[in-house]
Amino acid sequence: MTAGTGTTFIPQPVERLAVVRILAPLAVLGFLSSRIAEAPEWIGDAGFSVPDLGDTGDYHQPLYLPPLPGALAWVVAGAIVVAGLCVSVGLRTRAACVAFGVLLAYVALADRLAAFTVSKLGPAVAIALACTAAGERYSVDRWLALRRIPARKKKARKRAWEERVTLVPGGEVAFFQVLVCFFYCASGIAKARGDWLKNAHVLFTHVHDSYQTWIAWVLANHLPAWSWTVLQAVTLVYEVLAPLWFAWNRSRPLALAWGLAMHLMIGLMFGPVIWFSLLMMTLLVAGFAPEPWLERAFAPLARRFEV
């Protein structure tokens, strides 16, 4: 990964943070869209709410938050959308990240029945972005800062371009890299402790679940049964040893390719899980895609808004 000597980290291109800032909030908002559309039933008092279980120490309800009045539920839902979009476009980036993270944490606790992986990753990603220079480039904040320099002051504009942020402290990127690696590793360990080592057909049964898409139906009916066992074994090895695959330079490109392919297929085969796949693909690209690829991808934005 990006670990250097001692406690330092190799500086990383700012484009890595920009990828997370632009795409991660959109994936989270996509996941929450069906819930936001029914805000009073989601976090308000119009729908079913899990009662206060008291001080039981049960992780299913670490904190009880009573349902909101319908109007206030709409306000919170609207604030989530506004904050998420502000993060994505880079408008008041740091404040928007904090607001987005706090609101995501609130709704994840307010309705535990609707909280899934994206709900739990979202606050961590947003708060982590607030501690970085994610808004320094390819953002409305940056565009507004340049617009404040009169066009006639060419030297000032040239100096602003020359002094643009190109590298950020490696630790700001390392957080997302480590997050991905240990997320996979924990997931793999949970699978290994479950049925993935006991039953060779666990993955095959997944493609027949209620989230099944027509693509999953076609693959389940045309791929031989043993191929799902192979995919199950490869996935388990990939996840448990993810820190190794991504830390080793030679295996990192293959690990990136496999991760992107895996989440692409998850998104295509399991309907609503597509938002989780898009979030994970965003973190994979931001953390491990080759630097030249990222620079070329962002070059049009730089020419259009920063020159």
ROMARDO-900128 format. One record per residue (C-alpha): residue in one letter; residue number from 1; z, y, x. Coordinates in steps of 0.5 Angstrom, whole numbers. Layout:
ROMARDO-900128
+------+-----+-------+-------+-------+
| type | seq |    zz |    yy |    xx |
+------+-----+-------+-------+-------+
|    A | NUM |     Z |     Y |     X |
...
+------+-----+-------+-------+-------+
//
This chain:
ROMARDO-900128
+------+-----+-------+-------+-------+
| type | seq |    zz |    yy |    xx |
+------+-----+-------+-------+-------+
|    M |   1 |     0 |     0 |     0 |
|    T |   2 |     1 |     7 |     3 |
|    A |   3 |     8 |     6 |     6 |
|    G |   4 |     8 |     9 |    13 |
|    T |   5 |    13 |     9 |    19 |
|    G |   6 |    20 |     9 |    17 |
|    T |   7 |    21 |    13 |    10 |
|    T |   8 |    15 |    17 |    10 |
|    F |   9 |     8 |    16 |     7 |
|    I |  10 |     1 |    17 |     8 |
|    P |  11 |    -1 |    23 |     4 |
|    Q |  12 |    -6 |    21 |    -1 |
|    P |  13 |   -12 |    24 |    -5 |
|    V |  14 |   -10 |    29 |   -11 |
|    E |  15 |   -15 |    25 |   -15 |
|    R |  16 |   -10 |    19 |   -15 |
|    L |  17 |    -5 |    23 |   -19 |
|    A |  18 |   -11 |    27 |   -23 |
|    V |  19 |   -13 |    20 |   -26 |
|    V |  20 |    -6 |    18 |   -28 |
|    R |  21 |    -5 |    25 |   -31 |
|    I |  22 |   -12 |    25 |   -35 |
|    L |  23 |   -13 |    18 |   -38 |
|    A |  24 |    -6 |    15 |   -38 |
|    P |  25 |    -4 |    20 |   -44 |
|    L |  26 |   -10 |    19 |   -48 |
|    A |  27 |    -8 |    11 |   -48 |
|    V |  28 |    -1 |    13 |   -50 |
|    L |  29 |    -4 |    17 |   -56 |
|    G |  30 |    -9 |    12 |   -58 |
|    F |  31 |    -3 |     7 |   -58 |
|    L |  32 |     1 |    11 |   -62 |
|    S |  33 |    -5 |    14 |   -67 |
|    S |  34 |    -3 |     9 |   -72 |
|    R |  35 |     4 |    11 |   -72 |
|    I |  36 |     3 |    18 |   -72 |
|    A |  37 |    -1 |    18 |   -78 |
|    E |  38 |     5 |    15 |   -82 |
|    A |  39 |    10 |    19 |   -79 |
|    P |  40 |    15 |    19 |   -84 |
|    E |  41 |    15 |    12 |   -85 |
|    W |  42 |    15 |    11 |   -77 |
|    I |  43 |    21 |    15 |   -75 |
|    G |  44 |    23 |    19 |   -82 |
|    D |  45 |    27 |    17 |   -88 |
|    A |  46 |    21 |    14 |   -92 |
|    G |  47 |    20 |     8 |   -89 |
|    F |  48 |    25 |     2 |   -87 |
|    S |  49 |    30 |     4 |   -81 |
|    V |  50 |    34 |    -1 |   -78 |
|    P |  51 |    41 |     0 |   -79 |
|    D |  52 |    46 |     2 |   -74 |
|    L |  53 |    49 |    -4 |   -71 |
|    G |  54 |    55 |    -1 |   -68 |
|    D |  55 |    57 |    -2 |   -61 |
|    T |  56 |    55 |    -9 |   -60 |
|    G |  57 |    52 |    -8 |   -53 |
|    D |  58 |    46 |   -11 |   -55 |
|    Y |  59 |    40 |    -9 |   -52 |
|    H |  60 |    35 |    -9 |   -58 |
|    Q |  61 |    39 |    -2 |   -60 |
|    P |  62 |    42 |     1 |   -54 |
|    L |  63 |    42 |     8 |   -58 |
|    Y |  64 |    42 |     9 |   -65 |
|    L |  65 |    38 |    15 |   -68 |
|    P |  66 |    38 |    16 |   -75 |
|    P |  67 |    31 |    17 |   -79 |
|    L |  68 |    29 |    24 |   -79 |
|    P |  69 |    27 |    28 |   -86 |
|    G |  70 |    20 |    27 |   -87 |
|    A |  71 |    18 |    34 |   -85 |
|    L |  72 |    21 |    34 |   -79 |
|    A |  73 |    18 |    27 |   -77 |
|    W |  74 |    11 |    31 |   -78 |
|    V |  75 |    13 |    36 |   -73 |
|    V |  76 |    16 |    31 |   -68 |
|    A |  77 |     9 |    27 |   -69 |
|    G |  78 |     5 |    33 |   -68 |
|    A |  79 |     9 |    35 |   -62 |
|    I |  80 |     7 |    29 |   -59 |
|    V |  81 |     0 |    30 |   -60 |
|    V |  82 |     0 |    37 |   -57 |
|    A |  83 |     4 |    35 |   -51 |
|    G |  84 |     0 |    29 |   -49 |
|    L |  85 |    -6 |    33 |   -50 |
|    C |  86 |    -3 |    39 |   -45 |
|    V |  87 |    -2 |    33 |   -40 |
|    S |  88 |    -9 |    31 |   -40 |
|    V |  89 |   -12 |    37 |   -39 |
|    G |  90 |    -7 |    40 |   -35 |
|    L |  91 |    -4 |    46 |   -39 |
|    R |  92 |     3 |    48 |   -37 |
|    T |  93 |     3 |    41 |   -34 |
|    R |  94 |    10 |    40 |   -31 |
|    A |  95 |    13 |    43 |   -38 |
|    A |  96 |     8 |    38 |   -42 |
|    C |  97 |    10 |    32 |   -38 |
|    V |  98 |    17 |    33 |   -39 |
|    A |  99 |    16 |    34 |   -46 |
|    F | 100 |    11 |    28 |   -47 |
|    G | 101 |    16 |    24 |   -43 |
|    V | 102 |    22 |    26 |   -47 |
|    L | 103 |    19 |    25 |   -54 |
|    L | 104 |    16 |    18 |   -52 |
|    A | 105 |    23 |    16 |   -50 |
|    Y | 106 |    26 |    19 |   -57 |
|    V | 107 |    21 |    15 |   -61 |
|    A | 108 |    21 |     9 |   -57 |
|    L | 109 |    29 |     9 |   -59 |
|    A | 110 |    28 |    11 |   -66 |
|    D | 111 |    24 |     6 |   -68 |
|    R | 112 |    25 |     0 |   -64 |
|    L | 113 |    21 |    -5 |   -68 |
|    A | 114 |    15 |    -1 |   -66 |
|    A | 115 |    16 |     0 |   -59 |
|    F | 116 |    12 |    -5 |   -55 |
|    T | 117 |    10 |    -4 |   -47 |
|    V | 118 |     6 |     2 |   -48 |
|    S | 119 |    12 |     5 |   -51 |
|    K | 120 |    16 |     4 |   -45 |
|    L | 121 |    11 |     5 |   -40 |
|    G | 122 |     9 |    12 |   -43 |
|    P | 123 |    16 |    16 |   -42 |
|    A | 124 |    16 |    13 |   -34 |
|    V | 125 |     9 |    15 |   -33 |
|    A | 126 |    10 |    22 |   -36 |
|    I | 127 |    17 |    24 |   -33 |
|    A | 128 |    14 |    21 |   -26 |
|    L | 129 |     8 |    26 |   -27 |
|    A | 130 |    13 |    32 |   -28 |
|    C | 131 |    15 |    31 |   -21 |
|    T | 132 |     8 |    31 |   -18 |
|    A | 133 |     3 |    36 |   -16 |
|    A | 134 |    -2 |    33 |   -22 |
|    G | 135 |    -3 |    39 |   -25 |
|    E | 136 |    -6 |    43 |   -18 |
|    R | 137 |   -13 |    40 |   -19 |
|    Y | 138 |   -18 |    39 |   -24 |
|    S | 139 |   -14 |    42 |   -29 |
|    V | 140 |   -13 |    48 |   -34 |
|    D | 141 |    -8 |    51 |   -30 |
|    R | 142 |   -12 |    51 |   -24 |
|    W | 143 |   -18 |    54 |   -28 |
|    L | 144 |   -14 |    59 |   -30 |
|    A | 145 |   -11 |    61 |   -23 |
|    L | 146 |   -18 |    62 |   -21 |
|    R | 147 |   -20 |    66 |   -27 |
|    R | 148 |   -15 |    71 |   -25 |
|    I | 149 |   -19 |    72 |   -18 |
|    P | 150 |   -24 |    78 |   -20 |
|    A | 151 |   -31 |    75 |   -19 |
|    R | 152 |   -33 |    81 |   -14 |
|    K | 153 |   -27 |    79 |    -9 |
|    K | 154 |   -31 |    73 |    -6 |
|    K | 155 |   -27 |    73 |     0 |
|    A | 156 |   -21 |    71 |    -4 |
|    R | 157 |   -24 |    66 |    -9 |
|    K | 158 |   -27 |    63 |    -2 |
|    R | 159 |   -20 |    63 |     1 |
|    A | 160 |   -17 |    60 |    -6 |
|    W | 161 |   -22 |    54 |    -5 |
|    E | 162 |   -21 |    53 |     2 |
|    E | 163 |   -13 |    53 |     1 |
|    R | 164 |   -14 |    48 |    -5 |
|    V | 165 |   -10 |    42 |    -6 |
|    T | 166 |   -13 |    36 |    -3 |
|    L | 167 |    -8 |    31 |    -1 |
|    V | 168 |    -1 |    30 |    -4 |
|    P | 169 |     5 |    27 |    -1 |
|    G | 170 |     4 |    19 |    -1 |
|    G | 171 |    11 |    18 |    -5 |
|    E | 172 |     8 |    21 |   -11 |
|    V | 173 |     2 |    16 |   -11 |
|    A | 174 |     7 |    10 |    -9 |
|    F | 175 |    11 |    11 |   -15 |
|    F | 176 |     5 |     9 |   -19 |
|    Q | 177 |     3 |     3 |   -14 |
|    V | 178 |    10 |     0 |   -14 |
|    L | 179 |    10 |     1 |   -21 |
|    V | 180 |     4 |    -3 |   -22 |
|    C | 181 |     6 |    -9 |   -17 |
|    F | 182 |    13 |   -10 |   -20 |
|    F | 183 |    11 |   -10 |   -27 |
|    Y | 184 |     6 |   -15 |   -25 |
|    C | 185 |    11 |   -19 |   -21 |
|    A | 186 |    16 |   -19 |   -27 |
|    S | 187 |    11 |   -21 |   -32 |
|    G | 188 |     9 |   -27 |   -28 |
|    I | 189 |    17 |   -29 |   -27 |
|    A | 190 |    18 |   -28 |   -34 |
|    K | 191 |    12 |   -33 |   -36 |
|    A | 192 |    14 |   -38 |   -30 |
|    R | 193 |    21 |   -38 |   -33 |
|    G | 194 |    18 |   -39 |   -40 |
|    D | 195 |    13 |   -44 |   -42 |
|    W | 196 |     7 |   -42 |   -37 |
|    L | 197 |     9 |   -48 |   -32 |
|    K | 198 |    11 |   -53 |   -38 |
|    N | 199 |     5 |   -52 |   -42 |
|    A | 200 |    -2 |   -52 |   -39 |
|    H | 201 |    -5 |   -49 |   -46 |
|    V | 202 |    -1 |   -43 |   -47 |
|    L | 203 |    -6 |   -38 |   -45 |
|    F | 204 |   -11 |   -42 |   -50 |
|    T | 205 |    -6 |   -42 |   -56 |
|    H | 206 |    -6 |   -34 |   -55 |
|    V | 207 |   -13 |   -33 |   -56 |
|    H | 208 |   -12 |   -36 |   -63 |
|    D | 209 |    -7 |   -31 |   -65 |
|    S | 210 |    -7 |   -26 |   -70 |
|    Y | 211 |   -10 |   -21 |   -65 |
|    Q | 212 |   -16 |   -25 |   -64 |
|    T | 213 |   -23 |   -21 |   -64 |
|    W | 214 |   -29 |   -24 |   -65 |
|    I | 215 |   -30 |   -24 |   -57 |
|    A | 216 |   -24 |   -28 |   -57 |
|    W | 217 |   -27 |   -33 |   -62 |
|    V | 218 |   -33 |   -34 |   -59 |
|    L | 219 |   -30 |   -35 |   -52 |
|    A | 220 |   -25 |   -40 |   -55 |
|    N | 221 |   -30 |   -44 |   -58 |
|    H | 222 |   -35 |   -44 |   -52 |
|    L | 223 |   -31 |   -45 |   -46 |
|    P | 224 |   -28 |   -52 |   -44 |
|    A | 225 |   -21 |   -53 |   -45 |
|    W | 226 |   -19 |   -54 |   -38 |
|    S | 227 |   -22 |   -47 |   -36 |
|    W | 228 |   -16 |   -44 |   -40 |
|    T | 229 |   -12 |   -48 |   -36 |
|    V | 230 |   -15 |   -45 |   -30 |
|    L | 231 |   -15 |   -38 |   -32 |
|    Q | 232 |    -7 |   -39 |   -34 |
|    A | 233 |    -6 |   -41 |   -27 |
|    V | 234 |   -10 |   -36 |   -23 |
|    T | 235 |    -6 |   -31 |   -28 |
|    L | 236 |     1 |   -33 |   -26 |
|    V | 237 |    -1 |   -33 |   -19 |
|    Y | 238 |    -4 |   -26 |   -19 |
|    E | 239 |     2 |   -23 |   -22 |
|    V | 240 |     8 |   -27 |   -19 |
|    L | 241 |     5 |   -25 |   -12 |
|    A | 242 |     2 |   -18 |   -14 |
|    P | 243 |     6 |   -14 |    -9 |
|    L | 244 |     3 |   -19 |    -3 |
|    W | 245 |    -4 |   -18 |    -6 |
|    F | 246 |    -4 |   -10 |    -6 |
|    A | 247 |     0 |    -9 |     0 |
|    W | 248 |    -5 |   -13 |     4 |
|    N | 249 |   -11 |    -9 |     6 |
|    R | 250 |   -16 |   -15 |     6 |
|    S | 251 |   -14 |   -18 |    -1 |
|    R | 252 |   -13 |   -11 |    -4 |
|    P | 253 |   -20 |   -10 |    -7 |
|    L | 254 |   -20 |   -17 |   -10 |
|    A | 255 |   -13 |   -16 |   -13 |
|    L | 256 |   -16 |    -9 |   -16 |
|    A | 257 |   -22 |   -13 |   -19 |
|    W | 258 |   -19 |   -18 |   -22 |
|    G | 259 |   -14 |   -14 |   -25 |
|    L | 260 |   -19 |    -9 |   -28 |
|    A | 261 |   -23 |   -16 |   -30 |
|    M | 262 |   -17 |   -19 |   -33 |
|    H | 263 |   -15 |   -12 |   -37 |
|    L | 264 |   -22 |   -11 |   -39 |
|    M | 265 |   -22 |   -18 |   -42 |
|    I | 266 |   -15 |   -17 |   -45 |
|    G | 267 |   -17 |   -11 |   -49 |
|    L | 268 |   -24 |   -14 |   -51 |
|    M | 269 |   -20 |   -21 |   -54 |
|    F | 270 |   -14 |   -18 |   -57 |
|    G | 271 |   -16 |   -12 |   -61 |
|    P | 272 |   -10 |    -7 |   -61 |
|    V | 273 |    -8 |    -9 |   -54 |
|    I | 274 |   -14 |    -5 |   -52 |
|    W | 275 |    -9 |     1 |   -51 |
|    F | 276 |    -4 |    -3 |   -46 |
|    S | 277 |   -11 |    -5 |   -42 |
|    L | 278 |   -13 |     2 |   -42 |
|    L | 279 |    -6 |     4 |   -39 |
|    M | 280 |    -6 |    -1 |   -34 |
|    M | 281 |   -13 |     0 |   -32 |
|    T | 282 |   -12 |     7 |   -31 |
|    L | 283 |    -6 |     6 |   -26 |
|    L | 284 |   -10 |     1 |   -22 |
|    V | 285 |   -15 |     5 |   -21 |
|    A | 286 |   -11 |    11 |   -19 |
|    G | 287 |    -7 |     7 |   -15 |
|    F | 288 |   -12 |     3 |   -11 |
|    A | 289 |   -19 |     5 |   -12 |
|    P | 290 |   -23 |     7 |    -6 |
|    E | 291 |   -22 |    14 |    -4 |
|    P | 292 |   -29 |    16 |    -4 |
|    W | 293 |   -30 |    13 |   -11 |
|    L | 294 |   -25 |    18 |   -13 |
|    E | 295 |   -28 |    24 |   -10 |
|    R | 296 |   -35 |    22 |   -12 |
|    A | 297 |   -32 |    21 |   -19 |
|    F | 298 |   -29 |    28 |   -19 |
|    A | 299 |   -34 |    32 |   -15 |
|    P | 300 |   -38 |    34 |   -22 |
|    L | 301 |   -31 |    37 |   -24 |
|    A | 302 |   -30 |    41 |   -18 |
|    R | 303 |   -37 |    44 |   -18 |
|    R | 304 |   -36 |    46 |   -25 |
|    F | 305 |   -29 |    49 |   -26 |
|    E | 306 |   -27 |    51 |   -19 |
|    V | 307 |   -32 |    54 |   -15 |
+------+-----+-------+-------+-------+
//
